[in-house]
């Protein structure tokens, strides 16, 4: 009898949890939109345009306006990637090729405060008025199982054209 009750409870739990799918949510920051999940919340981190944070993953967004430097708007995405690689060379970044995405950079960062390694996958984009860097990160030991999610979500990034009024 106990086995039957245990089997029924297991059956109910499996079907209950199978129906608990996390829903997608679209987040917008200025002209950038990205689809993540409802688990994420927007927050502000010094040095970034915005950040989307969940229990295990963070997405750091940086907008670099073309007005930062004379001729910056004429830079190609590859030239911008070279600047990002040069600025982060102390982190030993590597260029990563991912189908359907342009310039991707991967690196590891040791957070001294948390005593933890984090792996970052940074996607670079060029929009109408700025370059954008969208960095997905998690603990290094969790990165292998999260990389597909990062790539899938990086492919949802879109930009609305900014119009002057």
C-alpha positions as CSV (number, residue, x, y, z in Angstrom):
1,X,0.0,0.0,0.0
2,X,2.8,2.4,0.9
3,X,4.4,1.7,-2.5
4,X,1.2,2.6,-4.3
5,X,0.8,5.8,-2.4
6,X,4.5,6.7,-3.0
7,X,4.0,6.0,-6.7
8,X,0.9,8.1,-6.9
9,X,2.6,11.0,-5.1
10,X,5.7,10.7,-7.4
11,X,3.4,10.8,-10.4
12,X,1.5,13.9,-9.2
13,X,4.8,15.7,-8.4
14,X,6.3,14.9,-11.8
15,X,3.3,16.3,-13.6
16,X,3.0,19.3,-11.3
17,X,6.6,20.3,-11.8
18,X,6.5,19.6,-15.5
19,X,3.9,22.3,-15.8
20,X,6.0,24.9,-14.0
21,X,7.8,26.5,-16.9
22,X,9.5,29.8,-16.3
23,X,8.0,32.4,-18.7
24,X,10.0,34.7,-20.9
25,X,10.0,38.4,-20.3
26,X,11.3,41.2,-22.6
27,X,13.5,43.8,-20.9
28,X,14.2,47.2,-22.5
29,X,17.0,49.7,-21.8
30,X,16.8,52.8,-24.0
31,X,16.8,51.4,-27.6
32,X,18.0,47.8,-26.6
33,X,15.6,45.0,-25.9
34,X,16.4,41.5,-24.8
35,X,14.3,38.5,-23.9
36,X,15.2,36.8,-20.6
37,X,12.9,35.2,-18.1
38,X,10.6,36.5,-15.4
39,X,13.3,35.4,-12.9
40,X,15.4,38.5,-13.9
41,X,15.1,41.9,-12.3
42,X,16.6,45.1,-13.6
43,X,19.1,46.7,-11.3
44,X,21.8,49.4,-11.5
45,X,25.5,48.6,-11.2
46,X,28.1,51.4,-11.3
47,X,29.9,51.6,-14.6
48,X,27.1,49.9,-16.6
49,X,24.1,51.2,-18.5
50,X,21.9,48.6,-16.7
51,X,22.0,45.1,-15.3
52,X,19.5,42.3,-15.3
53,X,20.0,40.0,-12.4
54,X,18.6,36.6,-11.4
55,X,19.6,34.1,-8.6
56,X,22.4,32.5,-10.7
57,X,23.0,34.7,-13.7
58,X,23.7,38.4,-14.4
59,X,23.5,40.3,-17.6
60,X,25.6,43.5,-17.7
61,X,24.8,46.0,-20.4
62,X,27.1,48.8,-21.5
63,X,26.3,51.4,-24.1
64,X,29.2,53.3,-25.6
65,X,27.9,56.4,-27.5
66,X,29.6,57.2,-30.8
67,X,30.1,60.7,-29.3
68,X,32.8,59.4,-26.9
69,X,35.4,59.7,-29.6
70,X,35.8,61.5,-32.9
71,X,35.2,59.1,-35.7
72,X,33.9,56.4,-33.4
73,X,30.7,56.0,-35.5
74,X,33.0,55.0,-38.4
75,X,34.4,52.0,-36.5
76,X,33.4,48.6,-37.6
77,X,32.2,46.0,-35.1
78,X,35.5,44.2,-35.5
79,X,37.4,47.4,-34.7
80,X,35.3,47.9,-31.6
81,X,36.0,44.3,-30.6
82,X,39.7,45.0,-30.9
83,X,39.3,47.9,-28.5
84,X,37.4,45.7,-26.0
85,X,40.0,43.0,-26.2
86,X,42.8,45.5,-25.7
87,X,41.1,47.1,-22.7
88,X,40.5,43.7,-21.1
89,X,43.8,42.0,-22.0
90,X,44.7,41.5,-18.3
91,X,41.7,39.1,-18.1
92,X,43.1,37.0,-21.0
93,X,39.9,37.3,-23.2
94,X,39.4,35.0,-26.2
95,X,37.3,35.6,-29.3
96,X,34.6,33.0,-29.7
97,X,32.8,32.2,-32.9
98,X,29.1,31.4,-32.4
99,X,26.7,30.8,-35.3
100,X,24.2,33.6,-35.7
101,X,26.2,36.1,-33.6
102,X,28.9,38.4,-34.6
103,X,31.7,39.3,-32.2
104,X,31.8,37.3,-29.0
105,X,34.4,37.5,-26.3
106,X,34.8,35.0,-23.4
107,X,36.9,35.6,-20.2
108,X,37.1,34.7,-16.6
109,X,37.1,37.2,-13.7
110,X,37.9,36.4,-10.1
111,X,35.7,38.4,-7.7
112,X,37.9,39.1,-4.7
113,X,35.0,40.1,-2.5
114,X,33.1,36.8,-3.1
115,X,36.2,34.6,-3.5
116,X,34.7,33.2,-6.7
117,X,35.6,32.8,-10.4
118,X,33.0,34.0,-12.9
119,X,33.0,33.3,-16.6
120,X,31.7,36.0,-18.9
121,X,30.4,35.7,-22.5
122,X,30.3,39.2,-23.9
123,X,28.3,39.9,-27.1
124,X,29.1,43.1,-29.1
125,X,26.6,45.0,-31.2
126,X,26.6,48.2,-33.3
127,X,23.3,50.2,-33.2
128,X,22.4,53.5,-34.8
129,X,24.1,55.7,-32.1
130,X,26.3,53.5,-30.1
131,X,28.2,50.3,-29.6
132,X,26.6,47.9,-27.0
133,X,28.3,45.2,-25.0
134,X,25.9,42.6,-23.4
135,X,27.8,40.4,-20.9
136,X,26.2,37.2,-19.6
137,X,27.9,35.8,-16.5
138,X,27.7,33.1,-13.9
139,X,30.0,31.1,-11.6
140,X,32.6,29.4,-13.7
141,X,31.6,25.9,-12.5
142,X,28.1,26.6,-13.8
143,X,29.1,28.1,-17.1
144,X,29.0,24.8,-19.2
145,X,25.3,24.2,-18.5
146,X,24.4,27.9,-18.9
147,X,26.3,28.7,-22.1
148,X,23.4,27.6,-24.4
149,X,21.0,29.9,-22.5
150,X,23.4,32.8,-22.9
151,X,23.7,32.2,-26.7
152,X,19.9,31.7,-27.1
153,X,19.2,35.0,-25.2
154,X,22.0,36.9,-27.0
155,X,20.2,36.2,-30.3
156,X,17.1,38.0,-28.9
157,X,18.8,41.3,-28.6
158,X,17.2,44.0,-30.8
159,X,17.6,47.7,-31.2
160,X,14.8,50.2,-31.9
161,X,15.8,53.1,-34.1
162,X,16.2,56.3,-32.2
163,X,14.4,59.3,-33.7
164,X,15.1,62.9,-32.9
165,X,12.1,65.0,-31.9
